[in-house]
Amino acid sequence: MTITENDTLQRFLFENRGIRGELVHLAAAYRAIGDHHPYPKRVHQLLGQALAGTALLSATLKFEGSLILQSQGDGPVTLLVAQCNHHFHLRGLAKWQHNADFSDAELEGLLGKGQLGITIIPDNSAERYQGIVTLDKAELSHCLEDYFQQSEQLPTLILLTADDTRAAGLLIQQMPDDDHFAEDYWQHVLTLAKSLTVDELLNLDNQTILHRLFHEEDIRLFSAEPVCFRCRCSTEKMEKAVVSFGKDEAQDILKTHNHVVVNCEFCNRHYEFDKVDVERIFRGNQASGAST
């Protein structure tokens, strides 16, 4: 695999067939996210699949904004979150029960029974769009296929995989309202795509994958776009977290530790606020509350 494809998303199109596709490969971005927590191997791989899947989903957005994938289940992985915006800036995290047995590779054994939420947040609107699917499939990719079927009625195939250092994904989807789409050709494409192994998806470059699967088809491959890890935490956001503690609790923490420390769970960055900072934060909060 070439270096430029280690952290990229690349779109492709079946010419005059009403079918589009995407390939994503994560390496440095995946490792950067995983390095912030001592994830068990299976949890780390699940997070990698979620990151790859979220990147694929965000590439289907028709406007500037971000997409958040979050699980809500009763399994030993108590939280799974992946976020990606239209610049393909990724971040994510998972929380887990530290005494749990993660030998069960099935999705239900990790996330349990519950729901998977996909939230779309446009940059220029206060309105959010959310779709929810049940965590009732063996693979995360199948749950994401259900999301497209339920929310947009678009037949979709998604393949996801991850090992300790890399994650990858493939999406193939019917294009909305395209007169060129034919069901028999769609089934033909699905049959070819499902012959791809997880090792091939992880280890082969995009041109080789597409040639391996679709060398007899008319494919247009677009330029690859970079994907990177980028946390969106900020001092302003962490000051809001201090406000959420309440003034009395914040002052109690100051008496004991001289600082209020807030950690970003995504990147593990520590934000420290001393007595002067805390007084300023709550004074500003009171002023903004009085002006509304």
Residue pairs with C-beta under 8 A, 6 or more apart in sequence:
1 25
1 203
1 204
1 205
2 205
4 224
5 25
5 205
5 206
5 224
6 25
6 26
6 27
6 28
6 166
7 25
7 26
7 27
7 28
7 29
7 226
7 227
7 228
8 24
8 25
8 224
8 225
8 226
8 227
9 22
9 23
9 24
9 55
9 56
9 59
9 88
9 224
9 225
9 227
10 22
10 23
10 24
10 206
10 221
10 222
10 223
10 224
10 225
11 20
11 21
11 22
11 59
11 221
11 222
12 20
12 21
12 22
12 23
12 206
12 210
12 219
12 220
12 221
12 222
13 19
13 20
13 21
13 219
13 220
13 222
14 20
14 21
14 189
14 214
14 217
14 218
14 219
15 218
15 219
15 220
16 180
16 218
17 180
17 181
17 182
17 185
17 189
17 217
17 218
18 174
18 175
18 178
18 179
18 180
18 181
18 182
19 172
19 173
19 174
19 175
19 181
19 185
19 186
19 189
20 172
20 173
20 175
21 170
21 171
21 172
21 173
22 56
22 59
22 60
22 169
22 170
22 171
23 168
23 169
23 170
23 206
23 209
23 210
24 52
24 55
24 56
24 59
24 168
24 169
24 227
25 166
25 167
25 168
25 206
26 48
26 51
26 52
26 55
26 90
26 166
26 167
26 168
26 227
27 165
27 166
28 228
28 229
29 51
29 90
29 227
29 228
29 229
30 48
30 51
30 162
30 165
30 166
30 167
30 229
31 165
32 229
33 47
33 51
33 90
33 91
33 92
33 93
33 229
33 266
34 44
34 47
34 48
36 93
36 266
36 267
36 268
37 93
37 94
37 268
39 47
39 94
39 96
40 96
40 102
41 102
41 164
42 102
42 103
42 105
42 110
43 77
43 94
43 96
43 102
43 110
44 94
44 162
44 164
45 162
45 163
45 164
45 167
46 77
46 80
46 94
46 107
46 110
46 140
46 162
47 80
47 82
47 92
47 93
47 94
47 162
48 162
48 163
48 166
48 167
49 140
49 141
49 160
49 161
49 162
49 167
49 169
50 69
50 80
50 81
50 82
50 92
50 94
50 140
51 82
51 84
51 90
51 92
51 167
52 160
52 161
52 162
52 167
52 168
52 169
53 69
53 82
53 140
53 141
53 144
53 158
53 160
53 169
54 67
54 68
54 69
54 82
54 83
54 84
54 90
54 92
55 84
55 88
55 90
55 169
55 227
56 144
56 158
56 169
56 170
56 171
57 67
57 69
57 84
57 118
57 144
57 147
57 171
58 66
58 67
58 84
58 85
58 86
58 88
59 88
59 171
60 171
60 173
61 67
61 86
61 120
63 86
63 122
63 123
63 124
64 85
64 86
64 122
64 123
64 124
65 85
65 86
65 120
65 121
65 122
65 123
66 83
66 84
66 85
66 86
66 120
66 121
66 123
67 83
67 84
67 85
67 118
67 119
67 120
67 121
68 81
68 82
68 83
68 117
68 118
68 119
68 121
69 80
69 81
69 82
69 83
69 116
69 117
69 118
70 79
70 80
70 81
70 82
70 116
70 117
70 119
71 77
71 79
71 80
71 81
71 111
71 114
71 115
71 116
71 117
71 135
72 114
72 115
72 116
72 117
73 111
73 112
73 113
73 114
73 115
73 135
74 112
74 113
74 114
75 108
75 109
75 110
75 111
75 112
75 113
75 114
76 96
76 97
76 100
76 101
76 102
76 109
76 110
76 112
77 94
77 95
77 96
77 110
77 111
77 112
78 95
78 96
78 97
79 93
79 94
79 95
80 92
80 94
80 111
81 92
81 93
81 94
82 90
82 91
82 92
83 90
83 91
83 92
84 90
86 123
88 225
88 226
88 227
88 228
89 228
89 229
89 230
89 232
90 227
90 228
90 229
90 230
91 229
91 230
91 231
91 232
91 266
91 267
92 266
93 265
93 266
96 102
102 109
102 110
104 110
106 138
107 135
107 137
107 138
107 139
107 140
107 143
108 135
108 136
108 138
111 135
112 135
113 135
113 136
114 134
114 135
115 132
115 133
115 134
115 135
116 132
116 133
116 134
116 135
116 140
116 143
116 144
116 147
117 130
117 131
117 132
118 130
118 131
118 132
118 133
118 144
118 147
118 151
119 128
119 129
119 130
120 128
120 129
120 130
121 128
131 147
131 150
131 151
133 143
133 144
133 146
133 147
133 150
134 143
134 146
135 143
136 143
137 143
137 146
139 160
140 160
141 158
141 159
141 160
141 169
142 158
144 156
144 158
144 160
145 156
145 157
145 158
148 154
148 155
148 156
148 173
149 155
149 156
152 176
154 173
154 174
154 176
155 173
155 174
155 186
156 171
156 172
156 173
156 174
157 170
157 171
157 172
157 173
157 190
157 193
157 194
158 169
158 170
158 171
159 169
159 170
159 193
159 196
159 198
159 201
160 167
160 168
160 169
161 167
161 168
161 169
161 198
161 201
161 202
162 168
163 202
166 202
168 201
168 202
169 201
170 193
170 196
170 201
170 209
172 189
172 190
172 193
174 181
174 186
175 181
189 214
189 217
192 213
192 214
193 213
195 213
196 209
196 212
196 213
200 209
200 212
201 209
204 212
206 221
206 224
207 221
210 219
210 221
231 264
231 266
231 267
231 269
233 264
233 266
233 267
233 269
233 271
235 271
238 262
238 264
238 271
238 273
239 273
239 281
241 262
242 250
242 260
242 262
242 273
242 278
242 281
243 281
243 282
243 285
245 253
245 260
247 282
250 260
250 278
250 282
251 278
253 259
253 260
254 260
254 274
254 275
254 278
258 274
258 275
259 272
259 273
259 274
260 272
260 273
260 277
260 278
261 270
261 271
261 272
261 273
262 270
262 271
262 273
263 269
263 270
263 271
264 271
273 281
